[in-house]
Amino acid sequence: MKSFLLLATAILMVFSANAQFPGNTQFKSGKEYCSAKKQAMTFTSQSHGEQTESVQFPFDILHYSMDIDIYNNFVSPYPKNFNGNLKITFVADSVINSINLDAQNASLQIDSVKLAGTSFTHNSNVLKITLDRTYNPGDTAEVLIYYMHKNVSDKGFYVSGGTVFSDCEPEGARHWYPCRDKPADKATFEVKARTPVNVKLGSIGTLVDSTNTGQEIFYHWVSRDPVATYLFVIAGRVNYQLKMFDWIDPVTHDTIPVRLYANPNENLSQSLVETVTQQMEGFTAKFGSYPFEKHGFATLNSQFAWGGMENQTLTTLCTNCWAGYLLAHEFAHQWFGDMISPTTWADIFLNEGFADFSEALWEEIKMGGDISYFNSTIQDEADYYLSFNPGWPIYNPEWAVVTPGTNTLFNTAITYSKGGCVLAMARYMMGSDEFFNAIRSYTSDPRFRYKTCSIPEFIDKMSEAYGQDLHWFFEQWLYQPNHPVYANTYSIRSAQPGEWTVDFTAKQTQTNTGFFKMPLELKINFSDASDTLVSVFNDENNQVFSFNFTKQPVSLRFDPNTKILLKQGSTVVSVEDEDLLPKDIRLFPNMPNPFNPETVIRFNLPQSGAVKLSVFNSTGEEVSVLANELMPAGEHKLSFNAAGLPSGVYFAVLNAEGKVLTQKMVLLK
């Protein structure tokens, strides 16, 4: 994580609307906040056995009713243990006489089971409850579980200094209550909780009751809509600030209450209210009606170190983290991740890809924004991916069987940056109106609304809504790793006076992935200072396109509007068209600088040739050779990782075309 925090400074995103919000400023985007927070969680890769982990399951949980006494958790010395009971209503999907639930042995002690539960065993983090009879498909039943949360830290239930909260993604709910801890098994929730009178407690859904006896408060929160277990939350604090206001959904005309919980001394300003309101209006226009009965945010303490968590109807945030881009990122999850949850963790793109895209969309729809702000923000995402791509695809079917560790599942370059860019390229290709029409069709489809969706189902739906097949587009960008590397060429010829032909060859040279079919835009400039934009569909490698003109072309620019965000390479031009190539060899300052442990070194080559890029320490010792090969003309970026080197001054040395260029770099650990 230390390396991520420093590398994050390499992305220079300027969000003017965010300057009004103080707080944690080490990150420049909601993506960085969110991915850093989720990567910092201690969940490690684990294989899913046959007991509770299959998507096809012998029973479906319909409702959780939790009753917990957390009074003492708010009182010094702030113990972590509490007593509670949980009633689970379920329907049998096959013939069953027992049910298995996820329940971590290290943090949960099961005392007894009642109602349809007659006995239990609790071993290897699985609670097996024997039922009072055999249940056939369609039969419903209730089991009541009495349990205690132990006085341990478990990375699901957090207690310190008068603050109590839960934080469960991806599979932390099982640490503080028995459940079917998979996103596919969504159920409605209600929670009753006892707290001291100086505590405000937020949760999902609607507050139906809060009884103050003068010595204690009994809160009762109820969700109207099904919730994935990792999105169920409680967040309480002694002396919480609470700001409440209503918002009218322009689509449904429903009144949506908004609750903002803040730590003492945080500023719940009118400008913050305006930002939240703008996001609700803007995203509703793009994504469809707001899906839930409430919207809210709650800042937490230092145990929630950074970022946000998109719990259903109540997003939790790090201390004083009211930046507009973070709020936008997390708010978009209410549609993408909360209302429509991933079927398995292999479908995480449907959560974080949309949230990353929506963060750029916020720059477009906020007051004073426009499409150019979207374009520049999403280009930053592309640059991040191209600099730090670890080389695996967005969609990994095996993640449905084995949930990967958080550093992989929430990888910044793949899950966030590349995911957002894929959606942006779909928008560019389909056209904005058609793209958002398809998205609204997706969010309103009863097959997915308040349910789950897989990536293959999403691709089917987008094709259906668009009226044209989109499998070729999404499958190559989601199922294949990496991206195209172009080595295009073109030439200009004149067969007879007054007639010219431009021949363009589209060539991809990558060897670490397949071919990428894409529509291509080419800007052709003429000697009279005019230009034209031509579009072709590139569906095979080394494909040649010819264009005839009655005035003289002088140059060609490939993808002038950067609609293919995820690409590398160059267009090699003829002698007449040298203006597209860099004029001089140049070695740019590395970014970031200082760095720890990784930085990106960028250089330009005006022509192809032998290149050596090395790194030397301050004593003149060569510590790394990043390149020593023939390289084509154009811009190049190489990463240097100094994880095994001590802090100090280093020098990037570029040797090409008989020239030696040097840049100073500072490794600061």
N, C-alpha and C positions, 0 to 999 in steps of 0.2 A: 504493500500500500504506500510506503514511503516514496517509491519511485513514481507511482501514479500521481501522487499529490503534486510533485514537482513537475512532472510532464504535463500536467493539466494547464500549467501556465503558458504552454506553447500555443494554445488556441486562443487567439485574440478576438473575442466576440464583444462588440460594444453594444450594449442595450441601454439606450438613454432612459427608458421608462423605469429601469431598475435602480437608478441612482438614488431614488427617494427611499429605498429600503436599506437600512443598515444591516448589520449582522455578519454572518460568516461569509467572507469575501475571497477565500482561497480558491474557489471555483468560479468559472465564468459562464457556466451554462447549467441548466437543470439536468442534462444528461450526465455531466461530470459529478454533480451532487449525488444523483440517484445511483449511478453505477458504483461510485466510491463507497456509498453507504452499504449497498447490497454485497459488494465484493468483500467488505470488511466483516460480514457475518461469518460465523465459524462453521457453518454447514459444510460438510465434505461429501464428496461423491459416495453414493451408496446404491447397492443393487437392490432391486425390488423383488422380494420373494413372492411366494404364492399366497401369503396369508392375507395381506390387505392391499396389495399394490396393483392389481389388475384393473384396467379401465372397465372391463366387463366384470360386474360384481354381483354376488347373489342377493344383495339387498340394497335399497336406496334410502338414504336418510332424508327425511322430509323436514324435520324441525328439531332444533336444539333449544332447550329451556334451562338456563344456567342460573343458579342461586348461590352467590359467594359472599363470604364475610371477609372483607379486606380492610376493616376498620384499623386494625393494629399495624397494617403495612404503611400507614401514613403517620405513624407515631414513633418517635425515637424509642428504641434503637433501630427502627425500620426493618423488622424481620421480613423474610420472604415467604414464610409459610402462611397458608390460609386454609380454611375448611369450606367445602362447598358440596353441592349436589347438582347433578346434570340429568335431565330427563330427555331421552332421545326417542323421537317418533320415527318409525321406518316402515317401509313396505317391502315385502319379499318379492324378489324378481325370479326366484327359483325355489325349489323345495329346500327348506332350511330348518334346523333345530338348534342352531347356535349362530352367533355373530362375532366377528373379529373387529376390534377397534385399535387404532394406533394410540399408545399411551406409554410415555417414556418411564421406564422403571426408576431411573436416577432421580426424577423429580416428582413423580406421582405415586401416592400410596392409595390403593383402592381398599375401602373399608367394607362395602357390601353392595349388593345389587338387589333391586326390588321389581315389582310389577311383573312384566313378562320374563324378567331375569331371575333364575333360581339359584345359580351358582356361577363361579368365575375362576379363571386362572389368569395370572399376570406374569408372563415370562417373556424375555427377549423383546421387550417393548411392545408386546401385543397383549391386549386385554381380550380374552375369549370369554364370552358370556353364554352360558347354557340357557336355552329358552324353555318355557313351561310346556311347550308342545311343538309339534311339527307345523310349520307355516308353509302354505302353498302360495304360488305366485299370485299377487294381488292382495294378499292378506296384510293388514297393518297391525302394528303392535307398539308398545312403549316399554322401555327399560329405564329404570331409575338407578343412577350410580351415585353412591356416597363416596367422596374421596377427599384426600388432603394433598395440597401442594406443599412439598417439603421446603425447609429453610435452605435452599440452594439456589445458586445462579444457574440458569438453564438456557439462556439465549432465546427465550420465548416470553417470559414474564419478568419484568424489571421493576425493582424497588430501590429507591435511594432518596434521602433527604426530603421526604414529603411529596415525592412524585412516584406514581405507579402507572405503568403502561404495559401493553403487550405489543409484540412485533414479531411476525410469524413467517414471513416469506423466506424460503419456499416451503419448508416443512417443519415449522416451529410450533404450530398450534398444539401438536401432540405433547409438547413439554408442559403445558399448563392445564389442559383438559383432554379427556378421552374423546376421540373423534375419528372420522374417516378422513385422513389428512391428505387428500388429493384434490386438485382443482376441479376435477370432473364431477365430484359429488357435492353439489351445491344444495343448501337447505336454508330455510328461514331460521332466524335466531331471535332469542330474547334473553336479556340478562337482568337479574336483580342483584344489586350490590349494596352492602352496608358500609358507610364511610362516616368519618367525623363531620361535624356541621360546617367546618371551615374548608371543606373540599368540594370542588366542582368536578363532576365526572362526566365525560362524554363517551359516546359509543355509537354504534351504527343505528340507522333508522330513526325512529321517533321516540322522544322522551314522553312516555305516557303517564308517568307519575314520578314525583320526588317528594316523599313524605319527610318532613323535618319534625322530629320529636322534641327538639331543643337540645338533645344530647347526641343525636346521630341523624343521618339522612339515609333513607332507603330509595335508591334510584331504580327505575324500571325502564329499560330501553327495549324497543321491539322493531325488528326489520319487517318491512312490508314485502320485500323481494328476496329471493334466494341469494345466499352469500357463499363464496368459497371459504374454506376454513382459514386460509392464510390471510384473508381480508377482513376477518372479524377482529375487532379491536375494542379495548377500553383504554382511556387516557384520563387520568385524574391528577389533581395537584392541590396542595394547600394554597389558598389565596390565588387561584387562577383568575386572571382577567377574562371576562366574557363579553364579546360584542355581538349583538344579534340584529339582523335586519332581514327583510323579505325581498324576494326577487320574483317578478312575474314572467313566466316562460312565454315568450311571444308566439310559440307554436301551439301549445296546449292551453295557454292562459291560466295554468295552475300557479298558485302561490307557493313558492319554494322558500322555506326558512333557511337562513344561512347563519352558522355559528362559528365565531372565531375565538378560540381559546388561546391565551397568551400568557407567558410568564410575567411576573411583576417587572415593571420598568421597560417592557417592550411597548412600542408605540403602535397602537391600533388606530391608525390615522384615517382620515377621510379619503386620502389618495389610495390607501390600501383597499378600502371598500370599493372605490371606483375601478381599481384594477380587477378585483374579483368579479365585479358586475360586468365589465367589458369582456372578460373571458367567458362568462356564462352566456352572454349575448352572442359573441363571435363564434364560439364553438357550437352552440346550438344551431346557428345558421348553417354551419358547415356539416355537422354530424347528425342533426336531427334533435328532437326534443330531449331535454335533460331527463335521464332515466329514473331518478330516485326521488324520494320524498323529502330529502334534506341534503344540504351541501355544507361542508365544514372543514376547518383546518385547526390543528392544535400543535403548538410548539412544545417541545419536551426539554429535558435537561441534558447534561453532558454524557449520559449513558447512550443517548441517541446522537452520535457524534456529528454527523453531517447528513445532508440530503433529506429525502422525504420517503414516505411509504403510503401508497395509494389505497388505504383501507376504505371500504365501501361507505360512502357518505361522510367519512371523517378521516381526512389525510393527516398524518402526523409529520412534523417537520423538526429539524434541528433548532437549537436555541436561536431565536431572533432571525430565522431564515425566511424572510418574507419577500424575497426577490421575485419579481414578476415572472421571470423565465422558469424558476423552479415551480411556482404555483401553476403555470400553464402546463408544464410537463406532467405534474401529478394529477391535475384536474382532467386532462385528456383520458387518463386511465379510467375515469368513471364510466366512459363508454367502452374503452378498449382495455380489458383486463378484469373490470368489475362487472359491468352489465353482461358483456360477452367475455367469459373467462377462457383460458386455454384448456383444451381437452387434456393435454399432458404438458410437461415442461419442454418437450420438443417443439411446442408451439409458442414459445416465448416471444417470437417476432410479433405476434398479434397483440402483445402488451407493449413491449418497449420500442419496437419499430414505430408504432403509431405515436407513442409519447414523444419520441425524438422528433418525428415529423411535425407534431403539433407545436413543439417548442419553436420551430422555425415559422410555422403558421401564425403563431402569436405575434411575431415580429411584423407580419403582414397585416393582420387585422386590428392591431391595437391602434389607438388614436395616433395619427401621424405616420402610420406604417403603410407600406404598399408591397407589391410583388417583388420589387427589387430587394427589399429587406429579407424576404423569404429566400430569394436566390442566393444572396451573400451568406446567409446563415447556414443554409443547407450545403453550400460549397465548403464552408468551414468543416462541416461534418465529413464531407468527402475527403478533404485534405487529412483529417485526423485518421480516417480509415486507411488511406493510402500510406500513411507514415507508420502505422502500428498494427497493420493487418497480421494476425497470427496464422492465417492460412486455412481455417476450417470453414465449412458452409454455415449459413444461418440455420438451416433446417437439418437436424441430426436425428433421424428416427430412433436411434438407440437411446436417446434421452428419455423416451417414453418408458423405457425399461430400467435404465440406470440414470437417476438424476445426477448430473455432474456437480462438481464443486462450484461454489459461487464465483470464483475467479473465472471459470469457464462459462457458466450459465449467464452471468451478467458482464461478460467481456465488453469493454467500452467500444472497441473498434467494430466488433461484429454485431452484437445484440442491439446496440444503440445506433452508432453512426451509420453502419452499412444498412441496417434495417430502415432507418429514416430515409436514406438516400434511395433505396429501392422504391419506396412509396412516392418519393418526389419524382423519380424517373417515370413511374406509372402515370403520375399527374401530367408531366410534360408530354408523354406519348399520347394519352387519351384525350387531353384537353381538360382544363380545370372544371368546366361545367359537367362534363361527362364523368370525370373522376369523382367529384363530390356527390353527384347523383347516384353513382354506384355505391359509394360509402354509405349514404343515407338508406339505400335499399338494403345494404348489409345490416346496419344497426336496427332496422325496423323489421327484419325478417323473423317471424315467430319461431323458426327453426333454431335461431341463435340467441334471440333476445332473452335475457335473464338465464341463459343456458351457457353452453360451451361451444367452441368451434376449434377445428384443427386447421392447419395450413392447407392441406388438400381441399377441405371443404370451403375455405376462404377463396381459393383460386377458382373453384367451380362457381361460387357465388358471384365473384367479380366478372367472370366471363358471361354468366347469365344476365347480370344487370347491365353490362356494357353492350350486350348483343353481338359480341364478337369473341372468338377464342383468345384467351389471355394466358393459357397454360404455357405456351412457348416463352412468354416473357417472365412470368413469376417463377417457373420451375428452374430456368437457367440461373436467375439471380439468387434464388433461395436454396436450391438443392446443390448447386455447384459451388466450390470454393473459389476465392480470388476474383479475377476480373480480366477484361481484355487488355492486351498490350498491342497497340496498333503500330504498324510500320508501313503506313500508306505512302503511295507515290502518285504523282500526277505529271502530266506533260501537256504542253500547248503546241499545237501544230496548225499550219495554214495550208490547206490543199490548193487553194487558188485565191487570188486577190479578193478581199472583202469577206472571206469566210474563214472561220477558225473553229477548231475542235479542241475541247479539253477532255483528256482521257484520265480517269481517276481509278486507281486500283486500291481496293480496301483489303488490307492484309492484317491478320492477327498472328502474333508470334509466341503467345504464352504456351508453356509446356506443362504448367501445373494445374490446368483445368481444361474444360471443353471450350468449344466455339460459342460465341455469344451473338445471336441474331439480334439486330437492332435497326430501326430506322435511322438514317444518317442525314444530317444537314450539311450542305457545302455552300460556303459563301464565295462567289466568284466576283472578283473586282476587275473593272475594265479600264482601259487607258483614258477614257473620258471622265474618270472619277466616279462613275456610277457602279452599281453592283447588283447582283441578283442572288436569291437564295433558292437552291434546288434541294429537293428531298428524294432520297432513294431508300429502298429496303435492302439491307445487306443480310442475305440468308445463307451465304457460303463464303468460304475463305478464298482469297485472291480473286475476288469478283471485280470485273472491270465495268465501269460506267462511262459512257461518252456523251458529251453535250456539245451541240453545234450552235454557233453564234455568228451574227453578222457585224459584230464589232469586236475589237481586239481585247481578249482577256490578258491580264497581266499577273494575276496571282489567285491562289485558292486558299481558303481557310477551312479547315475541318472542324465541324461541331462548334460553330462560332458562338452559340448561345449556351454552351456547356450543358446540353440536355442529357448527354451520357456522363453522369457525374463520376462514375467509378471506372476509370480507365487510366492507362499510361501509354507512352509511346510518342511517336512523332509522325509528321507528314514530310517526306523527303521531296524536295522540289527541284525543278530544272534550273539551269543557269539563269534564265530570265527572271526566276521567281525567288531569288535568294533572300528577299526581304522577310520571308516567313521564319528564317533561321536566326538564332542569336548572332549578333555581329562580332562578338568577342568572346574569348574564353573568360569565364568568371567563376570565382569561388565565393559564395555568399557566407555571411556569418551563420554559424549553426544555431538552431532553435530547438529547445530553449537553451539559454546560456546566462548564468550557471545552470548545470544540469546534474541529475542523479537518478538512475545511472545511465539513462539513455537520452540521446539527442539525435537530431536529423541534420545531415550535412547536404547542402544543395549546391549544384554547380551547372553551368551552361557550357555546351560545346558547339561551336559554329560549324564543325564538320566532324564526320566520323573519324576515329583513329584510336591509337593505343592510349590507354588511360591508366594511371596508377594513383589511387587515393590511399594515403597512409595516415596513421596517427602516431605522433612522437611525444614522449614526455619531456620535462624541462631539462633533462640531462642529455637529450639527443638520442635516446634509445627508441627505436621503432617498436611500439607496443601492439600495433594492429594494422593489418592490410585489409582495407574494405573493398578495394577493387584493383585488379591488375589484368586488364583484358581490353579487347577491342570494343568500343561503345559507339552507338549511332549519334549523329548530331541531335541536339535538342537539350531540354532540361532534364536533369537527373537528381534523384534524392536517394541517399543511403543512410541507414541508421547505424549509430555507433553505440554499443553497450559496454559501459565501463564497470560492470558489477564487480569484477575481480581486481579492480585497480584502486589505489589509494587516492584520497582527495589531492588536488593540486592543479597546476597549469599544464595543459596539453596543447598540441598544435596539429591541426588538420593540414596536410600537405598534398596538393594536387599537382601531379606531373603529367602534362599533356602538351602536344604540339611544340615540344622543346621549351616550354615555359614551366616555371615552378611557382605556384601560388600558395600562400599560407594564411590561415586564420587561427587566432588564439581562442582556446576553449577552457572553461573553468569547471572542474568536477568538484562539487561541494556536497559531501556526505554528512 
